Amino acid sequence: MLTNKINRIIEKYPEEGAELIRRSYNIAAKKLEGKSRGNGHPFVEHPIGVAEIVSGEIGLMPEAVAAIFLHEATREDKELLEEISRQFPAECILIAQGLNNISSITLKDTQLQAEQYRKLIVSYSKDPRVTLIKLADRLEIMRNLEIFPKSSIIKKITETIMLYIPIAHQLGLYKIKSEMEDLYFKHADTESYRAISNKLKATEPDRVKLVTEFVKPLEETLNRKGIKYKLKVRTKTAYSIWKKMQKQKVPFEEVFDVFAVRFILDVPLEKEHDVCWDVYSLVTQEYKPDTSRLRDWITNPKPNGYESLHTTVQNKDGAHIEVQIRTVRMDDMAENGHASHWSYKGIKSVAGLDQWLKNVKTMLESNQADAYKSGPLPSLDEIFVFTPTGDLRQLPKGASVLDFAFSIHSNLGVKCSGARVNGKVYSIRDELHTGDVVEIMSNKNQKPSADWLNFVISSKAKNRIKNKLKEEEVKLSKLGLETLERRMKNWKEEYNDEVLGEIIKHYKLRTSFDLGLAINKEEIELSDIKEFITKKEEVYKAEEQDKDNNQSSKAQNSNKSHDQNYLVISDKLDNISFKMAKCCNPIFGDDVFGFVSATGGIKIHRISCPNAARLLEQYPYRVQKVKWKQVSGTTQFQTRLKVIGEGDASCGSRIMDAVTGQQASIRGFQIGERSKPNGATEFVAELGISVSNNAHLDRVTSAIKKLKEVKTVLRMSTK
C-alpha cells in the first residue's frame, strides 16, 4: 500500500524529479525501518502522507518533496545529512536542514507570544518552502490525531490554533486552513462538533431542494446572456458555523449563511471586474438583496489575495441565501491561495523560481498572520497553558495566575506574588488564556489572603487556600490563647477549661478557637476579660465557703461512701453533682481527683491532666479526693487518641479495624500527611473512641501499636 502511494507521488513529476524523490524515499525507508507510529503502522507512513499533501494539495516542486524524506532520515543524524549532501541538489539539503532546525524548536525554548513564535519558525526557514512543508506536516498529524495519547492531542491542537492556522491564513491556503480549524474543533469540543455535523447532514436534502429552485431562473438568464460559468454550492465548515453561532449568539437554525451558492465565471482577465458586476446585477434583479451584507473584495482584495463578490439575498419564500461571484482565477486563488502559482509547471525558469521564492518569503515575513482572528475558541470550559519547560496545564476557563500556581504545587501557590506571561508581568489575579506561557514569581514573605477566594476558580486552588487560611487562623488563635494565659498568670487568676468556658459563654462564642482568634485580632480586649473574671471571683469568694461545705455534704450523702474523706463515683455517671472534665476526659479506672468549680459543680480530672498541677497547687481547698465504684460495667467513656506512623494516609482503614476489633466504638476519625525534615512522609491520625474502662483502652492501644506502620499512640488530653 505504501509503495502504491509513493509511486502515485512520483508519477506526478518528470523523470529527473521522479528519480530525485525515489532516491530520497529509499534512504528514509531504510533509516526508519522498524520504527512505528502510535497505531502500529510503519513510521515512514508519516513522511509519505506529508509528501502527498505537498505534491497534490500545495503543488511544490520535486526538490521540496525529496527534502521531506531526507529530513525524516536525518533529523537525529546530522552526519548522515552531510554524507548524502553531494548526492542531492543544494536546495534539497537546504530545505532538509531548515526542517531539522524547526524540529529542534519547542515551546520550552522560548517564552515568546504565539505571534513571535510563528516568526521564529519562519526565521529558521532560509527557504520559504520549509514553512510550507511544516504546514503540510502539521495537517498530516491533525488528520491522524487518534493515534496519539490524549495529553499529546491537547498540545498538538493548541499549537495548531496558535501557530499553524494563522500561517495558512497568511498564505491564503483556504483548504488547509479550514480543514485544520475543523479538526481542531472536532477534538477541542467534540460534543459541539458532532451536534453541528449531524444537523448539517440532517438538513442537506432541504439545502439541495432550496438551491435547485434558487439557481434555476439564474441559470436560464446566464445561459441566455452567453456567460460561461460553473456552479458550486459551498457548505460552511462546522467550525465556521460554530464561530457564527458564538459571535451572533444564535442557534444553528438562525445562521443564515450555512451555505453559499458560488458562480465561478470563465472570462478573460481584462473582463473579470465588469462581468462579475454584471452577474451581481442579474442576481439582485431576480432576488431582493440585503445591501448591508454586500462585500466587494474585487475592488479591494483581502491582504492574503482573496477576491470575490459576496452578497445575501432573499428568495420568494423569505429564506436568506449567500451568493458568491468570482472568476476561475479568483476561485483558484481563494481555494489554494498562492499555491495556485507554486506548481513546478507554472515556473518556466530559474528566474521565475527565484521571484516566486522572494514573494513567498515576503508574505511570510509580513504581519498578516497577526491579523488572523480565531474568534472564540471551542474549549468552552477549559484553557490550555504552558510552563516555561513546555509542560501543558489544563485549567478551567477564566483561571487566574494564582490558579495556575496552585496547579503546579501548593507551596508555589501560597508564595505566588505574580507571573511573567508571554514575557509580560501579570498580577496573581490576572486571567490566563489558551496558549499562554506562564512563569510564576514567588515571595517567601507572601501569605494567603481570604481575598484570594474571590478570584480563583479551580477547586484545587480554593481547597488549598482554605486549608492554608485555616492553618494560619489556628496559629493566630493559639497565639491569642497563649497571650490570655500569660496575662491571667500575671493577674494571679486560674487558667483552665472551666474559666475559658465561662469567658466563651460570656462573649457568646462557640469554642476556645474563636476566643483565641478574637483576642489576636483585638476584637476582644484583654482588659474587658480581666474585668469579667474579677467580678466572677468576687461573687465566688462571697459564697465559696458555703458552697464548698454544701457540695462536700451532697457528694458524701449521694454516694454513701464508707470513707467520708472520699467522693465515690460509679461508672453510671448519673449523678448530677459531678461531671467528667473535658480537658482530660477521664475514664473508669484512671487516677482522678475532684475539683469544685466556680459554679458549684464538681469536675473530675485525671491526675495526669495538663491543668492538674496548677489546680492542686493554687486551690488545694477546692480539691476533692475521688474513688471509683463499678456498678453496671455498661457505661462507655469517651476519649481521644493520636496515632503517628510512617507512610501515607492509606493505613486509616487498618487503624479503624484495629479499634473495632477490640469492641470499641469510633466517635470521630481524621487522618492527614506531613513531610519530615529528611523528606519522608508520615501520617497523623486523631480518633475519638468509646471504651468501658482504662483496661479496655489499653487493649485498643496495644492493637493499634501492632500495626507495622504505627510508631506512636498517644492519649490526647484535650478535645
C-alpha positions as CSV (number, residue, x, y, z in Angstrom):
1,M,0.0,0.0,0.0
2,L,2.8,2.4,0.9
3,T,4.6,1.5,-2.3
4,N,1.5,2.4,-4.3
5,K,1.3,5.8,-2.5
6,I,4.9,6.7,-3.2
7,N,4.5,5.6,-6.8
8,R,1.5,7.9,-7.3
9,I,3.5,10.8,-5.9
10,I,6.5,10.1,-8.2
11,E,4.2,9.8,-11.3
12,K,3.3,13.5,-10.9
13,Y,6.8,14.7,-11.9
14,P,9.1,14.5,-14.9
15,E,11.7,11.7,-14.9
16,E,14.5,13.7,-13.3
17,G,12.3,14.9,-10.5
18,A,10.8,11.5,-10.0
19,E,14.2,9.9,-9.6
20,L,15.1,12.5,-7.0
21,I,12.1,11.6,-4.9
22,R,12.7,7.9,-5.4
23,R,16.3,8.0,-4.1
24,S,15.3,10.2,-1.1
25,Y,12.4,7.8,-0.2
26,N,14.7,4.8,-0.3
27,I,17.1,6.5,2.2
28,A,14.2,7.3,4.6
29,A,12.7,3.9,4.3
30,K,16.0,2.2,5.3
31,K,16.7,4.7,8.1
32,L,13.2,4.4,9.6
33,E,12.9,0.7,9.2
34,G,11.5,-0.9,12.4
35,K,10.2,2.5,13.7
36,S,6.4,2.7,14.1
37,R,3.6,5.2,14.9
38,G,1.1,5.1,17.6
39,N,-1.2,2.9,15.6
40,G,1.5,0.4,15.0
41,H,2.0,1.3,11.3
42,P,5.5,1.9,9.9
43,F,6.7,5.5,10.7
44,V,7.6,6.1,7.1
45,E,3.8,6.4,6.6
46,H,4.1,9.9,8.0
47,P,6.5,11.5,5.5
48,I,4.6,9.8,2.7
49,G,1.4,11.5,3.9
50,V,3.2,14.8,4.1
51,A,4.6,14.3,0.6
52,E,1.1,13.6,-0.7
53,I,-0.1,17.0,0.7
54,V,2.9,18.9,-0.6
55,S,2.8,17.4,-4.1
56,G,-1.0,17.2,-4.6
57,E,-2.6,19.9,-2.4
58,I,0.1,22.5,-2.4
59,G,1.9,21.7,-5.6
60,L,5.5,22.1,-4.7
61,M,8.5,21.0,-6.9
62,P,10.2,17.6,-6.6
63,E,13.1,19.1,-4.7
64,A,10.7,20.0,-1.8
65,V,9.1,16.5,-1.8
66,A,12.6,14.9,-1.7
67,A,13.6,17.1,1.2
68,I,10.7,15.7,3.3
69,F,12.2,12.2,3.2
70,L,15.7,13.5,3.7
71,H,14.5,15.4,6.8
72,E,12.9,12.4,8.4
73,A,16.0,10.3,7.7
74,T,18.5,12.8,9.1
75,R,16.6,14.8,11.8
76,E,18.6,12.9,14.5
77,D,21.6,12.1,12.4
78,K,23.4,15.2,11.1
79,E,26.4,13.2,9.9
80,L,24.1,11.3,7.5
81,L,22.9,14.6,6.0
82,E,26.5,15.7,5.4
83,E,27.3,12.3,4.0
84,I,24.5,12.4,1.4
85,S,24.7,16.2,0.7
86,R,26.7,15.6,-2.5
87,Q,24.1,13.2,-3.9
88,F,21.2,15.8,-4.0
89,P,20.8,19.3,-5.2
90,A,21.8,22.0,-2.7
91,E,18.2,23.3,-2.3
92,C,17.1,19.8,-1.2
93,I,19.7,19.8,1.5
94,L,18.9,23.4,2.5
95,I,15.2,22.6,2.9
96,A,16.0,19.4,4.9
97,Q,18.3,21.4,7.2
98,G,15.6,24.0,7.8
99,L,13.1,21.3,8.7
100,N,15.6,19.8,11.1
101,N,16.1,23.2,12.7
102,I,12.4,23.7,13.2
103,S,12.1,20.2,14.7
104,S,14.5,21.3,17.4
105,I,12.3,24.2,18.4
106,T,9.7,23.6,21.2
107,L,7.8,25.9,23.3
108,K,10.1,25.2,26.2
109,D,12.9,27.1,24.3
110,T,11.0,30.4,24.3
111,Q,8.6,32.5,26.3
112,L,7.6,34.5,23.3
113,Q,4.0,35.2,22.4
114,A,2.4,33.0,19.7
115,E,2.9,35.7,17.0
116,Q,6.6,35.9,17.9
117,Y,6.9,32.1,17.9
118,R,5.4,31.9,14.4
119,K,8.0,34.5,13.3
120,L,10.7,32.3,14.9
121,I,9.6,29.3,12.8
122,V,9.7,31.5,9.7
123,S,13.1,32.9,10.5
124,Y,14.5,29.4,10.9
125,S,13.4,28.7,7.3
126,K,16.0,30.2,5.0
127,D,14.0,28.7,2.2
128,P,10.2,29.5,2.5
129,R,9.3,26.1,1.3
130,V,10.4,24.9,4.7
131,T,7.4,26.7,6.3
132,L,5.0,25.3,3.6
133,I,6.2,21.7,4.3
134,K,5.8,22.3,8.0
135,L,2.2,23.3,7.4
136,A,1.7,20.0,5.4
137,D,3.4,18.1,8.2
138,R,1.0,19.5,10.8
139,L,-2.0,18.8,8.6
140,E,-1.0,15.2,8.3
141,I,-0.7,14.9,12.1
142,M,-4.1,16.6,12.5
143,R,-5.6,14.1,10.2
144,N,-4.3,11.2,12.3
145,L,-4.7,12.6,15.9
146,E,-6.5,9.5,17.0
147,I,-3.2,7.6,17.1
148,F,-1.7,10.0,19.8
149,P,-2.4,9.9,23.6
150,K,-4.9,12.4,24.9
151,S,-2.3,14.7,26.5
152,S,-0.4,14.9,23.3
153,I,-3.6,15.6,21.3
154,I,-4.4,18.6,23.5
155,K,-0.9,20.0,23.0
156,K,-1.0,19.5,19.2
157,I,-4.4,21.1,18.7
158,T,-3.4,24.1,20.9
159,E,-0.2,24.5,18.8
160,T,-2.3,24.2,15.6
161,I,-4.7,27.0,16.5
162,M,-1.9,29.2,17.8
163,L,0.8,28.7,15.2
164,Y,-0.1,26.9,12.0
165,I,-3.6,28.1,11.2
166,P,-2.5,31.7,11.2
167,I,0.3,30.9,8.8
168,A,-2.1,29.1,6.5
169,H,-4.4,32.1,6.7
170,Q,-1.5,34.4,5.9
171,L,-0.6,32.5,2.7
172,G,-4.3,32.2,1.6
173,L,-4.3,28.4,1.9
174,Y,-8.1,28.3,2.4
175,K,-8.5,24.5,2.1
176,I,-5.7,23.7,4.6
177,K,-6.7,26.4,7.0
178,S,-10.4,25.3,7.0
179,E,-9.5,21.6,7.4
180,M,-7.2,22.4,10.3
181,E,-9.8,24.5,12.0
182,D,-12.4,21.8,11.7
183,L,-10.0,19.1,13.0
184,Y,-9.2,21.4,15.9
185,F,-12.9,21.9,16.6
186,K,-13.5,18.1,16.4
187,H,-11.0,17.4,19.2
188,A,-11.4,20.6,21.3
189,D,-15.2,20.4,21.6
190,T,-16.3,17.0,20.4
191,E,-19.9,17.4,21.5
192,S,-20.5,20.7,19.7
193,Y,-18.7,19.4,16.6
194,R,-20.8,16.3,16.5
195,A,-24.0,18.3,17.1
196,I,-23.4,20.7,14.2
197,S,-22.2,18.0,11.9
198,N,-25.3,15.9,12.5
199,K,-27.5,19.0,11.8
200,L,-25.7,19.6,8.6
201,K,-26.3,16.1,7.4
202,A,-30.0,16.2,8.5
203,T,-30.6,19.5,6.6
204,E,-28.7,18.5,3.4
205,P,-31.9,17.4,1.5
206,D,-33.5,20.7,2.3
207,R,-30.5,22.7,1.1
208,V,-30.4,20.7,-2.2
209,K,-34.0,21.4,-2.9
210,L,-33.6,25.1,-1.9
211,V,-30.5,25.6,-4.2
212,T,-32.2,23.8,-7.1
213,E,-35.2,26.1,-7.1
214,F,-33.0,29.2,-6.4
215,V,-30.5,28.8,-9.3
216,K,-33.0,27.7,-11.9
217,P,-34.0,31.2,-13.1
218,L,-30.4,32.5,-12.8
219,E,-29.0,29.7,-14.9
220,E,-31.5,30.5,-17.6
221,T,-30.5,34.1,-17.6
222,L,-26.8,33.4,-17.6
223,N,-27.1,30.9,-20.5
224,R,-29.2,33.4,-22.5
225,K,-26.5,36.1,-21.9
226,G,-23.8,33.6,-23.1
227,I,-21.8,33.9,-19.8
228,K,-19.7,30.8,-19.2
229,Y,-19.8,29.7,-15.6
230,K,-19.6,26.8,-13.2
231,L,-21.9,26.4,-10.2
232,K,-20.6,25.4,-6.8
233,V,-22.5,25.0,-3.5
234,R,-20.2,25.5,-0.6
235,T,-21.4,24.5,2.9
236,K,-19.5,26.1,5.7
237,T,-17.4,24.0,8.0
238,A,-18.6,23.0,11.4
239,Y,-16.0,25.3,13.0
240,S,-17.0,28.3,10.8
241,I,-20.7,27.8,11.7
242,W,-19.8,27.4,15.4
243,K,-18.0,30.8,15.3
244,K,-21.0,32.4,13.7
245,M,-23.3,31.0,16.4
246,Q,-21.0,32.3,19.2
247,K,-20.5,35.7,17.6
248,Q,-24.2,36.3,16.8
249,K,-25.4,34.4,19.9
250,V,-27.9,32.4,17.8
251,P,-28.7,28.7,17.5
252,F,-27.8,26.7,14.4
253,E,-31.2,27.2,12.8
254,E,-30.7,31.0,12.8
255,V,-27.4,31.1,11.0
256,F,-28.3,32.5,7.6
257,D,-25.2,31.7,5.6
258,V,-24.8,28.0,6.5
259,F,-24.1,27.5,2.8
260,A,-23.3,29.7,-0.2
261,V,-24.1,29.5,-3.9
262,R,-21.0,30.3,-5.9
263,F,-20.9,31.3,-9.5
264,I,-17.4,30.8,-11.0
265,L,-17.1,32.7,-14.2
266,D,-14.8,31.7,-17.1
267,V,-13.8,35.1,-18.5
268,P,-10.6,36.8,-19.7
269,L,-8.6,38.7,-17.1
270,E,-9.4,42.1,-18.6
271,K,-13.1,41.5,-18.3
272,E,-13.2,40.0,-14.8
273,H,-14.4,43.1,-13.0
274,D,-17.2,44.0,-15.4
275,V,-18.6,40.5,-15.8
276,C,-18.7,39.9,-12.0
277,W,-20.7,43.0,-11.5
278,D,-23.0,42.1,-14.4
279,V,-23.8,38.8,-12.8
280,Y,-24.3,40.6,-9.5
281,S,-26.9,42.8,-11.2
282,L,-28.7,39.7,-12.6
283,V,-28.9,38.1,-9.2
284,T,-30.2,41.2,-7.4
285,Q,-32.8,41.8,-10.1
286,E,-34.1,38.3,-9.6
287,Y,-33.9,38.3,-5.8
288,K,-34.1,41.0,-3.1
289,P,-30.6,41.8,-1.8
290,D,-29.5,42.8,1.7
291,T,-27.2,45.7,0.9
292,S,-25.7,45.7,4.4
293,R,-24.2,42.3,3.6
294,L,-22.5,43.3,0.3
295,R,-18.8,42.6,0.4
296,D,-16.7,43.9,-2.5
297,W,-13.3,42.1,-2.4
298,I,-12.8,42.5,-6.1
299,T,-12.2,46.2,-6.0
300,N,-10.3,45.8,-2.7
301,P,-8.9,42.3,-2.3
302,K,-8.1,40.9,1.2
303,P,-4.4,41.1,2.3
304,N,-4.0,37.4,1.6
305,G,-5.1,38.0,-2.0
306,Y,-8.7,36.8,-1.7
307,E,-11.0,38.3,-4.4
308,S,-14.8,37.8,-4.7
309,L,-18.1,39.5,-4.6
310,H,-20.4,38.4,-1.7
311,T,-24.0,39.3,-1.1
312,T,-27.0,37.9,0.7
313,V,-30.4,37.8,-1.0
314,Q,-33.9,36.6,-0.1
315,N,-35.8,34.1,-2.2
316,K,-39.5,34.2,-2.7
317,D,-40.1,32.2,0.5
318,G,-38.1,34.7,2.5
319,A,-35.1,32.4,3.0
320,H,-31.7,34.1,3.2
321,I,-29.0,32.8,0.7
322,E,-25.4,33.9,0.4
323,V,-24.2,34.3,-3.2
324,Q,-20.5,34.5,-4.2
325,I,-19.4,35.7,-7.6
326,R,-15.8,35.2,-8.8
327,T,-13.8,34.1,-11.8
328,V,-11.9,30.9,-12.3
329,R,-8.7,32.7,-11.4
330,M,-10.2,34.2,-8.3
331,D,-11.6,30.8,-7.2
332,D,-8.3,29.1,-7.7
333,M,-6.6,31.8,-5.6
334,A,-9.4,31.6,-2.9
335,E,-9.1,27.8,-2.7
336,N,-5.4,27.3,-2.9
337,G,-4.0,30.8,-2.1
338,H,-0.7,31.5,-3.6
339,A,-0.2,27.8,-4.0
340,S,-2.1,28.2,-7.3
341,H,1.1,29.7,-8.7
342,W,3.5,27.4,-7.0
343,S,3.3,24.3,-9.2
344,Y,6.5,23.4,-11.0
345,K,4.5,23.5,-14.2
346,G,3.9,27.2,-13.7
347,I,7.6,28.2,-13.3
348,K,9.4,28.2,-16.6
349,S,12.8,29.4,-15.5
350,V,15.2,29.8,-12.6
351,A,14.5,33.5,-12.6
352,G,10.8,32.7,-12.2
353,L,11.5,30.3,-9.3
354,D,13.7,32.9,-7.6
355,Q,11.0,35.5,-7.9
356,W,8.4,33.1,-6.5
357,L,10.6,32.3,-3.5
358,K,11.2,36.0,-2.9
359,N,7.4,36.7,-3.0
360,V,6.6,33.9,-0.6
361,K,9.3,34.9,1.9
362,T,8.0,38.5,1.8
363,M,4.5,37.2,2.6
364,L,5.8,35.0,5.4
365,E,7.7,37.8,7.0
366,S,4.8,40.3,6.8
367,N,2.4,40.8,9.7
368,Q,-0.6,39.3,8.1
369,A,-0.5,36.3,10.4
370,D,-1.2,38.6,13.2
371,A,-4.4,39.7,11.6
372,Y,-5.8,36.2,11.8
373,K,-8.7,36.1,14.3
374,S,-9.7,32.7,15.5
375,G,-12.6,34.3,17.3
376,P,-13.9,32.4,20.4
377,L,-12.2,29.0,20.8
378,P,-14.3,25.9,21.2
379,S,-12.7,25.0,24.5
380,L,-15.7,26.4,26.3
381,D,-14.9,25.2,29.8
382,E,-11.2,24.9,29.9
383,I,-7.9,26.5,28.7
384,F,-4.5,25.1,28.0
385,V,-1.4,26.9,29.1
386,F,2.3,26.0,29.2
387,T,5.0,26.1,31.8
388,P,8.4,27.6,30.8
389,T,9.6,24.0,30.3
390,G,6.8,23.2,27.8
391,D,4.6,21.2,30.1
392,L,0.9,21.6,29.3
393,R,-1.6,22.5,32.1
394,Q,-5.3,22.2,31.7
395,L,-7.4,24.7,33.7
396,P,-11.0,25.9,33.8
397,K,-11.9,28.8,31.6
398,G,-11.3,32.1,33.5
399,A,-8.4,30.7,35.6
400,S,-6.0,33.2,37.1
401,V,-2.3,33.2,37.5
402,L,-2.9,32.0,41.1
403,D,-4.9,29.0,39.8
404,F,-2.0,28.1,37.6
405,A,0.5,28.4,40.5
406,F,-1.6,26.0,42.7
407,S,-1.9,23.6,39.8
408,I,1.9,23.3,39.8
409,H,2.3,22.9,43.6
410,S,0.5,24.0,46.8
411,N,3.6,25.7,48.2
412,L,4.2,27.6,45.0
413,G,0.6,28.8,45.1
414,V,1.0,30.0,48.7
415,K,4.1,32.0,47.9
416,C,3.0,33.2,44.4
417,S,3.3,37.0,44.0
418,G,2.7,37.2,40.3
419,A,3.9,35.8,37.0
420,R,5.6,36.5,33.7
421,V,3.1,35.6,31.0
422,N,4.5,35.6,27.5
423,G,7.3,37.8,28.8
424,K,4.9,40.4,30.4
425,V,4.4,40.8,34.2
426,Y,0.9,39.7,35.4
427,S,-0.6,40.0,38.9
428,I,-1.9,36.9,40.7
429,R,-5.5,37.8,39.8
430,D,-5.0,38.3,36.1
431,E,-6.8,35.9,33.8
432,L,-4.9,33.4,31.6
433,H,-5.8,32.3,28.1
434,T,-5.1,29.3,25.9
435,G,-1.5,29.3,24.6
436,D,0.0,31.4,27.4
437,V,3.4,30.5,28.6
438,V,3.5,31.2,32.3
439,E,6.5,31.6,34.7
440,I,5.4,32.0,38.3
441,M,7.2,34.6,40.5
442,S,7.3,33.9,44.3
443,N,8.0,35.7,47.5
444,K,8.9,33.9,50.7
445,N,7.0,36.5,52.8
446,Q,3.8,36.1,50.8
447,K,0.8,34.8,52.8
448,P,-2.6,33.6,51.6
449,S,-5.5,36.0,52.0
450,A,-9.2,35.4,52.2
451,D,-9.5,37.8,49.2
452,W,-7.8,35.1,47.1
453,L,-11.1,33.1,47.2
454,N,-12.8,35.9,45.3
455,F,-11.0,35.3,42.1
456,V,-9.6,31.8,42.0
457,I,-11.9,29.3,40.3
458,S,-10.2,25.9,40.3
459,S,-11.3,23.6,43.1
460,K,-7.7,22.7,43.9
461,A,-6.7,26.3,44.5
462,K,-9.9,27.0,46.6
463,N,-9.3,24.0,48.8
464,R,-5.6,24.7,49.3
465,I,-6.3,28.4,50.1
466,K,-9.0,27.4,52.6
467,N,-6.6,24.9,54.3
468,K,-3.8,27.5,54.5
469,L,-6.1,30.1,55.9
470,K,-7.3,27.6,58.5
471,E,-3.7,26.8,59.4
472,E,-3.0,30.5,59.7
473,E,-6.1,31.0,61.9
474,V,-5.0,28.1,64.1
475,K,-1.7,29.8,64.7
476,L,-3.3,33.1,65.4
477,S,-5.8,31.5,67.8
478,K,-3.0,29.7,69.6
479,L,-1.1,32.9,70.0
480,G,-4.2,34.6,71.3
481,L,-4.9,32.0,73.9
482,E,-1.2,32.0,74.9
483,T,-1.4,35.7,75.4
484,L,-4.5,35.3,77.6
485,E,-2.8,32.6,79.7
486,R,0.2,34.8,80.3
487,R,-1.9,37.7,81.3
488,M,-4.1,35.6,83.6
489,K,-0.9,34.4,85.4
490,N,0.1,38.0,85.8
491,W,-3.3,38.7,87.3
492,K,-2.9,35.7,89.6
493,E,-6.0,34.1,88.1
494,E,-6.7,30.5,87.4
495,Y,-6.4,29.4,83.6
496,N,-8.3,26.2,82.8
497,D,-11.2,24.9,80.7
498,E,-13.8,26.0,83.2
499,V,-12.6,29.6,83.2
500,L,-12.3,29.5,79.4
501,G,-15.8,28.1,79.1
502,E,-17.2,31.0,81.2
503,I,-15.4,33.6,79.1
504,I,-16.6,31.9,75.9
505,K,-20.1,31.8,77.1
506,H,-19.9,35.5,78.3
507,Y,-18.8,36.6,74.8
508,K,-21.3,34.3,73.0
509,L,-18.6,32.4,71.2
510,R,-18.6,28.7,70.2
511,T,-15.1,27.5,71.0
512,S,-11.8,28.4,72.5
513,F,-10.5,28.7,69.0
514,D,-12.9,31.5,68.3
515,L,-11.8,33.2,71.6
516,G,-8.1,33.0,70.7
517,L,-8.7,34.4,67.2
518,A,-10.9,37.2,68.6
519,I,-8.1,38.1,71.1
520,N,-5.4,38.0,68.4
521,K,-7.5,40.2,66.1
522,E,-8.1,42.6,69.1
523,E,-11.9,42.1,68.7
524,I,-11.9,41.3,72.4
525,E,-9.9,43.5,74.8
526,L,-7.9,41.7,77.5
527,S,-8.9,44.4,80.0
528,D,-12.5,43.5,79.4
529,I,-11.8,39.8,80.2
530,K,-10.0,40.8,83.4
531,E,-13.0,42.9,84.5
532,F,-15.3,39.9,83.8
533,I,-13.1,37.5,85.8
534,T,-12.7,39.9,88.7
535,K,-16.4,40.2,89.1
536,K,-16.9,36.4,88.9
537,E,-14.3,35.9,91.6
538,E,-15.9,38.5,93.9
539,V,-19.2,36.6,93.7
540,Y,-17.5,33.3,94.1
541,K,-15.4,34.4,97.2
542,A,-18.5,35.7,98.9
543,E,-20.3,32.3,98.6
544,E,-17.3,30.0,98.4
545,Q,-17.2,28.6,101.9
546,D,-20.9,27.8,101.9
547,K,-20.8,26.1,98.5
548,D,-17.7,24.0,99.5
549,N,-19.5,22.8,102.6
550,N,-22.8,22.1,100.8
551,Q,-21.1,20.4,97.9
552,S,-19.0,18.2,100.0
553,S,-22.1,17.1,102.0
554,K,-24.1,16.4,98.9
555,A,-21.3,14.3,97.4
556,Q,-20.8,12.3,100.6
557,N,-24.5,11.7,101.1
558,S,-25.3,10.8,97.5
559,N,-22.6,8.2,97.2
560,K,-23.0,6.7,100.7
561,S,-19.2,6.1,101.0
562,H,-17.8,4.2,103.9
563,D,-14.8,6.5,103.7
564,Q,-16.1,10.0,104.5
565,N,-12.9,11.5,103.1
566,Y,-13.6,10.4,99.5
567,L,-16.2,11.1,96.9
568,V,-17.2,7.8,95.5
569,I,-18.3,7.8,91.9
570,S,-19.7,5.0,89.8
571,D,-19.4,4.1,86.1
572,K,-23.1,5.0,85.7
573,L,-22.3,8.7,85.5
574,D,-25.8,9.5,86.5
575,N,-25.0,11.8,89.5
576,I,-25.7,15.4,88.6
577,S,-23.3,16.6,91.3
578,F,-20.2,15.8,89.2
579,K,-19.1,15.8,85.6
580,M,-16.0,14.5,83.7
581,A,-13.6,17.3,82.8
582,K,-13.4,17.8,79.1
583,C,-9.8,18.9,79.3
584,C,-8.6,15.3,80.1
585,N,-11.6,13.0,79.5
586,P,-11.2,10.6,82.5
587,I,-12.4,7.0,82.0
588,F,-13.2,4.4,84.6
589,G,-10.1,3.2,86.3
590,D,-8.0,6.3,85.8
591,D,-6.3,8.0,88.8
592,V,-8.5,11.0,89.3
593,F,-9.4,13.9,91.7
594,G,-12.4,16.2,92.0
595,F,-12.3,20.0,91.8
596,V,-15.1,22.2,92.9
597,S,-15.7,24.7,90.1
598,A,-16.8,28.3,90.5
599,T,-20.3,27.4,89.5
600,G,-20.5,24.9,92.4
601,G,-20.3,21.6,90.5
602,I,-17.5,19.1,90.8
603,K,-15.3,18.3,87.8
604,I,-13.4,15.0,87.7
605,H,-9.9,15.4,86.4
606,R,-7.2,12.8,85.7
607,I,-4.1,13.1,87.9
608,S,-2.1,13.5,84.6
609,C,-4.4,16.3,83.4
610,P,-2.4,19.3,82.0
611,N,-4.3,21.5,84.4
612,A,-3.8,19.2,87.5
613,A,-0.6,20.7,88.8
614,R,-1.9,24.2,88.8
615,L,-5.3,23.3,90.3
616,L,-3.7,21.3,93.1
617,E,-1.1,24.0,93.9
618,Q,-3.3,27.1,93.7
619,Y,-6.6,25.8,95.0
620,P,-6.0,22.9,97.4
621,Y,-9.0,23.8,99.4
622,R,-11.3,23.1,96.4
623,V,-9.8,19.6,95.7
624,Q,-11.9,16.5,96.5
625,K,-10.5,13.0,96.7
626,V,-12.3,10.6,94.5
627,K,-12.8,6.8,94.3
628,W,-14.3,4.7,91.5
629,K,-17.0,2.1,92.2
630,Q,-18.1,-0.2,89.4
631,V,-21.8,-0.9,89.3
632,S,-23.0,-2.0,85.9
633,G,-20.0,-2.1,83.6
634,T,-22.0,-1.0,80.6
635,T,-21.2,2.7,80.6
636,Q,-19.0,3.9,77.7
637,F,-16.4,6.6,78.3
638,Q,-15.2,9.0,75.6
639,T,-11.5,9.6,74.9
640,R,-9.2,10.6,72.1
641,L,-6.0,9.1,70.6
642,K,-3.3,10.4,68.4
643,V,-1.6,7.9,66.1
644,I,1.6,8.7,64.3
645,G,3.4,6.5,61.8
646,E,5.5,6.3,58.6
647,G,4.0,6.4,55.2
648,D,0.8,7.9,53.8
649,A,-2.9,8.0,54.9
650,S,-3.8,4.7,53.3
651,C,-3.5,2.8,56.6
652,G,-6.5,4.7,58.0
653,S,-8.8,1.7,57.4
654,R,-6.4,-0.6,59.2
655,I,-6.3,1.6,62.3
656,M,-10.1,1.7,62.4
657,D,-10.2,-2.1,62.0
658,A,-7.8,-2.5,65.0
659,V,-10.2,-0.3,67.1
660,T,-13.4,-2.1,66.2
661,G,-11.6,-5.4,66.6
662,Q,-11.4,-4.7,70.3
663,Q,-15.2,-3.9,70.6
664,A,-14.5,-0.2,70.9
665,S,-16.7,2.3,69.1
666,I,-15.3,5.0,66.9
667,R,-16.7,8.5,67.5
668,G,-14.6,10.5,65.1
669,F,-11.6,10.0,62.8
670,Q,-9.3,12.3,60.9
671,I,-6.0,11.5,59.2
672,G,-3.5,13.6,57.3
673,E,0.0,13.6,56.0
674,R,3.1,15.7,56.7
675,S,6.6,15.9,55.5
676,K,9.6,15.1,57.8
677,P,12.9,17.1,57.6
678,N,14.5,14.2,55.8
679,G,11.9,14.4,53.0
680,A,10.0,11.2,54.0
681,T,6.2,11.3,54.7
682,E,4.4,10.4,57.9
683,F,0.8,10.3,58.7
684,V,-1.0,11.7,61.8
685,A,-4.4,10.4,62.8
686,E,-6.7,11.6,65.5
687,L,-9.7,9.5,66.6
688,G,-12.4,9.6,69.2
689,I,-13.4,6.3,70.8
690,S,-15.7,4.9,73.4
691,V,-14.3,2.3,75.9
692,S,-15.7,0.8,79.1
693,N,-12.6,1.4,81.3
694,N,-8.8,2.1,81.1
695,A,-8.1,-1.6,80.8
696,H,-10.3,-1.7,77.6
697,L,-8.3,1.4,76.4
698,D,-5.0,-0.4,77.0
699,R,-6.2,-3.3,74.7
700,V,-7.2,-0.9,72.0
701,T,-3.9,1.0,72.2
702,S,-2.0,-2.3,72.1
703,A,-3.9,-3.4,69.0
704,I,-3.1,-0.2,67.1
705,K,0.6,-0.4,68.1
706,K,0.8,-3.8,66.5
707,L,0.3,-2.3,63.0
708,K,3.7,-2.2,61.3
709,E,3.2,1.4,60.1
710,V,2.4,2.8,63.6
711,K,5.3,4.3,65.6
712,T,3.4,6.2,68.4
713,V,0.0,6.1,70.0
714,L,-0.8,8.9,72.4
715,R,-3.8,9.6,74.6
716,M,-4.9,13.2,73.9
717,S,-5.6,15.4,76.9
718,T,-8.0,17.9,75.2
719,K,-10.8,17.7,72.8
